[in-house]
């Protein structure tokens, strides 16, 4: 308070002036708040709130019409879960002020064109749905809405366009029908029948090669994993059969029917879908996640069937609530639990299914993984009497179905479950999962438990995990994460590197210079070299072994100690790893000393890449090497590989951005040609040189990136081909746990890095994924290609 008063005094008469100009801003903020909050919990009924708000907005239209238009267009796009509340509000305003209704429809169409142009396809779905619901509010005439839908469906007749484009336009039309189907059928039944038969024809001829790649489970029982358009089509068919009667959408406009039906309606201007552009990024196809049905929620209201349109509407609204509030977990949880109509449905089951559906969505969840963990924790806090039980039931079901679950989804389940347990004192009824103890450790269930305990240890400490898990689970408890030093004591004295290790250790402790340490290392015998061989500079694995084992041993106390050691002796490490074998060997040593501590391996490999001691291709070669074959199916291996690919991608993007900025700068200078003088000519010359250098850097980085993917895919093909040939020769079934893991890891590379991989499709097709390749491996590539077609 005192600060404000002081500034008012210092302004000398200014505050009154400022207050006067800020008055309209205050009113605008109030209008925004009133519009955004309508439909939330209130002592009055929704209908009376809407009527009151319509009155307030009508009074403010003469002065604040543009602001009101802007806010209403924004909520239509950004608050889709309150769709019918806002369409009713617009309906009431249109009944009172016909011109405003017309201007609003025009503004929405402008916004729709803009969102499509900017590839904001999810938001465009909400805008079209909003327009379609305005038919129910007598703002838009039904025939013009049908005409718009006909134009959308006509996209399916276009030639040489990706299937995902046609998919999106069909999805938009079908997803509006739960809201407006009844009204349109009453007014235009012949046209609607023709429209739906066109849609049916399109759905029958669609290619669905991509589906296996996007399914969470390979098994179709107990719940089929349906492609999203097929599922929605089945739901719309059932809705039509039920004469368009749905019982779940909140429809406030029914209360105002007598007012709204008197209003004049507007015709939508003819809307032609914008043509296909090469850089358009249409939404990827999806598979509908199904986990529960009415038998899983025995008490209380019955869960709608998977082909009832209510299921689509509920899930759609819950997804919208998460999309709106995902950054605020407390608000998000509260909004989900106060979902309208919650007494008519088993809400907790729907919420848990929707959250897991998003977490397991392929290729990637809509939001960061950790958001779903925090949201579920928040929901458990708000509903301690019921939600934890549903979540435990869900976890149990996921565990039971691990054998057919996609490996990528199992990774996410491991990360979620370990994080969740860490928030609840790691309490779990482990004995219920004792069935995994009798299975081969490579099978999904024991593997899952082992990886969960490994992740729990990262969030806790080793002894804690030993204490919480029953002794019978000893085989699955991670090893104690201790450093394994080859040259630790006298028993290692017979090893060839032992004397040098002691000398190097003493030198490091006595702060010897890099030159002195390199001199000591020169004396280390090279096991790869004959005694009479004079080439002293060839790759010496023992040199790396002695130095790195000793250095990391001295720095084993913490991450920070290890980082400092790598930074301090960076020069020596660079000298030792000039050759590709050297880079591979340094990674091998890191693994040998820390093999019981996967987390520090991942962190140190990351550090070695960042400091350019090893390159990304070396990491890929090491992970696929024979030395790591026994760890191939472990989660940490794939975390390292994906982190390495991401680093490479970021590096390329960074240089590309620098190049773009330099080009823009040069262009800007060309624009200011008139006042060019000698200095700016020099500057331009420097810029051109810089652009040339950056161009070379980009080309070199892209070539490195392409090489990384070639190495990875080549290694996958070699491993899988060897396995397939071995099985064929021995007449053994190819479907081993290792094979399932490997083929799904290959899918994961494609899915997680699809944007980058698309740039190199030609090269991949010519060099690796050729027609001669075994069809099991080629199928993965074809599924990936089908995702974008």
Secondary structure in CASP SS format (residue, H / E / C, confidence):
PFRMAT SS
TARGET T0000
AUTHOR 0000-0000-0000
METHOD secondary structure of the structure
MODEL  1
X C 1.00
X H 1.00
X H 1.00
X H 1.00
X H 1.00
X H 1.00
X H 1.00
X H 1.00
X H 1.00
X H 1.00
X H 1.00
X C 1.00
X C 1.00
X H 1.00
X H 1.00
X H 1.00
X H 1.00
X H 1.00
X H 1.00
X H 1.00
X H 1.00
X H 1.00
X H 1.00
X H 1.00
X H 1.00
X H 1.00
X H 1.00
X H 1.00
X H 1.00
X H 1.00
X H 1.00
X H 1.00
X H 1.00
X H 1.00
X H 1.00
X H 1.00
X H 1.00
X C 1.00
X C 1.00
X C 1.00
X C 1.00
X C 1.00
X C 1.00
X C 1.00
X C 1.00
X H 1.00
X H 1.00
X H 1.00
X H 1.00
X H 1.00
X H 1.00
X H 1.00
X H 1.00
X H 1.00
X H 1.00
X H 1.00
X H 1.00
X H 1.00
X H 1.00
X H 1.00
X H 1.00
X H 1.00
X H 1.00
X H 1.00
X H 1.00
X H 1.00
X H 1.00
X H 1.00
X H 1.00
X H 1.00
X H 1.00
X H 1.00
X H 1.00
X H 1.00
X H 1.00
X H 1.00
X H 1.00
X H 1.00
X C 1.00
X H 1.00
X H 1.00
X H 1.00
X H 1.00
X H 1.00
X H 1.00
X H 1.00
X H 1.00
X H 1.00
X H 1.00
X H 1.00
X H 1.00
X H 1.00
X H 1.00
X H 1.00
X H 1.00
X H 1.00
X C 1.00
X H 1.00
X H 1.00
X H 1.00
X H 1.00
X H 1.00
X H 1.00
X H 1.00
X H 1.00
X H 1.00
X H 1.00
X H 1.00
X H 1.00
X H 1.00
X H 1.00
X H 1.00
X H 1.00
X H 1.00
X H 1.00
X H 1.00
X H 1.00
X C 1.00
X C 1.00
X C 1.00
X H 1.00
X H 1.00
X H 1.00
X H 1.00
X H 1.00
X H 1.00
X H 1.00
X H 1.00
X H 1.00
X H 1.00
X H 1.00
X H 1.00
X H 1.00
X H 1.00
X H 1.00
X H 1.00
X C 1.00
X C 1.00
X C 1.00
X E 1.00
X C 1.00
X H 1.00
X H 1.00
X H 1.00
X H 1.00
X H 1.00
X H 1.00
X H 1.00
X H 1.00
X H 1.00
X H 1.00
X H 1.00
X H 1.00
X H 1.00
X H 1.00
X H 1.00
X H 1.00
X C 1.00
X C 1.00
X C 1.00
X C 1.00
X C 1.00
X H 1.00
X H 1.00
X H 1.00
X H 1.00
X H 1.00
X H 1.00
X H 1.00
X H 1.00
X H 1.00
X H 1.00
X H 1.00
X H 1.00
X H 1.00
X H 1.00
X H 1.00
X H 1.00
X H 1.00
X H 1.00
X H 1.00
X H 1.00
X H 1.00
X H 1.00
X H 1.00
X H 1.00
X H 1.00
X C 1.00
X H 1.00
X H 1.00
X H 1.00
X H 1.00
X H 1.00
X H 1.00
X H 1.00
X H 1.00
X H 1.00
X H 1.00
X H 1.00
X H 1.00
X H 1.00
X H 1.00
X H 1.00
X H 1.00
X H 1.00
X C 1.00
X C 1.00
X C 1.00
X C 1.00
X C 1.00
X H 1.00
X H 1.00
X H 1.00
X H 1.00
X C 1.00
X C 1.00
X E 1.00
X C 1.00
X C 1.00
X C 1.00
X C 1.00
X C 1.00
X C 1.00
X C 1.00
X C 1.00
X C 1.00
X E 1.00
X H 1.00
X H 1.00
X H 1.00
X H 1.00
X H 1.00
X H 1.00
X H 1.00
X H 1.00
X H 1.00
X H 1.00
X H 1.00
X H 1.00
X H 1.00
X H 1.00
X C 1.00
X C 1.00
X C 1.00
X C 1.00
X C 1.00
X C 1.00
X C 1.00
X C 1.00
X C 1.00
X C 1.00
X H 1.00
X H 1.00
X H 1.00
X H 1.00
X H 1.00
X H 1.00
X H 1.00
X H 1.00
X H 1.00
X C 1.00
X C 1.00
X C 1.00
X C 1.00
X C 1.00
X E 1.00
X C 1.00
X C 1.00
X C 1.00
X C 1.00
X C 1.00
X C 1.00
X C 1.00
X C 1.00
X C 1.00
X C 1.00
X C 1.00
X C 1.00
X C 1.00
X C 1.00
X C 1.00
X C 1.00
X C 1.00
X C 1.00
X C 1.00
X C 1.00
X E 1.00
X C 1.00
X C 1.00
X C 1.00
X C 1.00
X C 1.00
X C 1.00
X C 1.00
X C 1.00
X C 1.00
X C 1.00
X C 1.00
X C 1.00
X C 1.00
X C 1.00
X C 1.00
X C 1.00
X C 1.00
X C 1.00
X C 1.00
X C 1.00
X C 1.00
X H 1.00
X H 1.00
X H 1.00
X H 1.00
X H 1.00
X H 1.00
X H 1.00
X H 1.00
X H 1.00
X H 1.00
X H 1.00
X H 1.00
X H 1.00
X H 1.00
X H 1.00
X H 1.00
X H 1.00
X C 1.00
X C 1.00
X C 1.00
X H 1.00
X H 1.00
X H 1.00
X H 1.00
X H 1.00
X H 1.00
X H 1.00
X H 1.00
X H 1.00
X C 1.00
X C 1.00
X C 1.00
X C 1.00
X H 1.00
X H 1.00
X H 1.00
X C 1.00
X C 1.00
X H 1.00
X H 1.00
X H 1.00
X H 1.00
X H 1.00
X H 1.00
X H 1.00
X H 1.00
X H 1.00
X H 1.00
X H 1.00
X H 1.00
X H 1.00
X C 1.00
X C 1.00
X C 1.00
X C 1.00
X C 1.00
X C 1.00
X C 1.00
X C 1.00
X C 1.00
X H 1.00
X H 1.00
X H 1.00
X H 1.00
X H 1.00
X H 1.00
X H 1.00
X H 1.00
X H 1.00
X H 1.00
X H 1.00
X H 1.00
X H 1.00
X H 1.00
X C 1.00
X C 1.00
X C 1.00
X C 1.00
X H 1.00
X H 1.00
X H 1.00
X H 1.00
X H 1.00
X H 1.00
X H 1.00
X H 1.00
X H 1.00
X H 1.00
X H 1.00
X H 1.00
X H 1.00
X H 1.00
X C 1.00
X H 1.00
X H 1.00
X H 1.00
X E 1.00
X C 1.00
X H 1.00
X H 1.00
X H 1.00
X H 1.00
X H 1.00
X H 1.00
X H 1.00
X H 1.00
X H 1.00
X H 1.00
X H 1.00
X H 1.00
X H 1.00
X H 1.00
X H 1.00
X H 1.00
X C 1.00
X C 1.00
X C 1.00
X C 1.00
X C 1.00
X C 1.00
X C 1.00
X H 1.00
X H 1.00
X H 1.00
X H 1.00
X H 1.00
X H 1.00
X H 1.00
X H 1.00
X H 1.00
X C 1.00
X C 1.00
X C 1.00
X C 1.00
X C 1.00
X H 1.00
X H 1.00
X H 1.00
X H 1.00
X H 1.00
X H 1.00
X H 1.00
X H 1.00
X H 1.00
X H 1.00
X H 1.00
X H 1.00
X H 1.00
X H 1.00
X H 1.00
X C 1.00
X C 1.00
X C 1.00
X H 1.00
X H 1.00
X H 1.00
X H 1.00
X H 1.00
X H 1.00
X H 1.00
X C 1.00
X C 1.00
X H 1.00
X H 1.00
X H 1.00
X H 1.00
X H 1.00
X H 1.00
X C 1.00
X C 1.00
X C 1.00
X C 1.00
X C 1.00
X C 1.00
X C 1.00
X C 1.00
X C 1.00
X C 1.00
X C 1.00
X C 1.00
X C 1.00
X H 1.00
X H 1.00
X H 1.00
X C 1.00
X C 1.00
X C 1.00
X C 1.00
X C 1.00
X H 1.00
X H 1.00
X H 1.00
X H 1.00
X H 1.00
X H 1.00
X H 1.00
X H 1.00
X H 1.00
X H 1.00
X H 1.00
X H 1.00
X C 1.00
X C 1.00
X C 1.00
X C 1.00
X H 1.00
X H 1.00
X H 1.00
X H 1.00
X H 1.00
X H 1.00
X H 1.00
X H 1.00
X H 1.00
X C 1.00
X C 1.00
X C 1.00
X C 1.00
X C 1.00
X C 1.00
X C 1.00
X C 1.00
X C 1.00
X C 1.00
X C 1.00
X C 1.00
X C 1.00
X C 1.00
X C 1.00
X C 1.00
X C 1.00
X C 1.00
X H 1.00
X H 1.00
X H 1.00
X H 1.00
X H 1.00
X H 1.00
X H 1.00
X H 1.00
X H 1.00
X H 1.00
X H 1.00
X H 1.00
X H 1.00
X H 1.00
X C 1.00
X C 1.00
X C 1.00
X C 1.00
X H 1.00
X H 1.00
X H 1.00
X H 1.00
X H 1.00
X H 1.00
X H 1.00
X H 1.00
X H 1.00
X H 1.00
X C 1.00
X H 1.00
X H 1.00
X H 1.00
X H 1.00
X H 1.00
X H 1.00
X H 1.00
X C 1.00
X C 1.00
X C 1.00
X H 1.00
X H 1.00
X H 1.00
X H 1.00
X H 1.00
X H 1.00
X H 1.00
X H 1.00
X H 1.00
X H 1.00
X H 1.00
X H 1.00
X H 1.00
X H 1.00
X C 1.00
X C 1.00
X C 1.00
X C 1.00
X H 1.00
X H 1.00
X H 1.00
X H 1.00
X H 1.00
X H 1.00
X H 1.00
X H 1.00
X H 1.00
X H 1.00
X H 1.00
X H 1.00
X H 1.00
X C 1.00
X C 1.00
X C 1.00
X C 1.00
X C 1.00
X H 1.00
X H 1.00
X H 1.00
X H 1.00
X H 1.00
X H 1.00
X H 1.00
X H 1.00
X C 1.00
X C 1.00
X H 1.00
X H 1.00
X H 1.00
X H 1.00
X H 1.00
X H 1.00
X C 1.00
X C 1.00
X C 1.00
X H 1.00
X H 1.00
X H 1.00
X H 1.00
X H 1.00
X H 1.00
X H 1.00
X H 1.00
X H 1.00
X H 1.00
X H 1.00
X H 1.00
X H 1.00
X H 1.00
X H 1.00
X H 1.00
X H 1.00
X H 1.00
X H 1.00
X H 1.00
X H 1.00
X H 1.00
X H 1.00
X H 1.00
X H 1.00
X H 1.00
X H 1.00
X H 1.00
X H 1.00
X H 1.00
X H 1.00
X H 1.00
X H 1.00
X H 1.00
X H 1.00
X H 1.00
X H 1.00
X C 1.00
X H 1.00
X H 1.00
X H 1.00
X C 1.00
X C 1.00
X H 1.00
X H 1.00
X H 1.00
X H 1.00
X H 1.00
X H 1.00
X H 1.00
X H 1.00
X H 1.00
X H 1.00
X H 1.00
X H 1.00
X H 1.00
X H 1.00
X H 1.00
X H 1.00
X H 1.00
X H 1.00
X H 1.00
X H 1.00
X H 1.00
X H 1.00
X H 1.00
X H 1.00
X H 1.00
X H 1.00
X H 1.00
X H 1.00
X H 1.00
X H 1.00
X H 1.00
X H 1.00
X H 1.00
X H 1.00
X H 1.00
X H 1.00
X H 1.00
X H 1.00
X H 1.00
X H 1.00
X H 1.00
X H 1.00
X H 1.00
X H 1.00
X H 1.00
X H 1.00
X H 1.00
X H 1.00
X H 1.00
X H 1.00
X H 1.00
X H 1.00
X C 1.00
X C 1.00
X C 1.00
X C 1.00
X C 1.00
X C 1.00
X C 1.00
X H 1.00
X H 1.00
X H 1.00
X H 1.00
X H 1.00
X H 1.00
X H 1.00
X H 1.00
X H 1.00
X H 1.00
X H 1.00
X H 1.00
X H 1.00
X H 1.00
X H 1.00
X H 1.00
X C 1.00
X H 1.00
X H 1.00
X H 1.00
X H 1.00
X H 1.00
X C 1.00
X C 1.00
X H 1.00
X H 1.00
X H 1.00
X H 1.00
X H 1.00
X H 1.00
X H 1.00
X C 1.00
X C 1.00
X C 1.00
X C 1.00
X C 1.00
X C 1.00
X C 1.00
X H 1.00
X H 1.00
X H 1.00
X H 1.00
X H 1.00
X H 1.00
X H 1.00
X H 1.00
X H 1.00
X H 1.00
X H 1.00
X H 1.00
X H 1.00
X C 1.00
X C 1.00
END
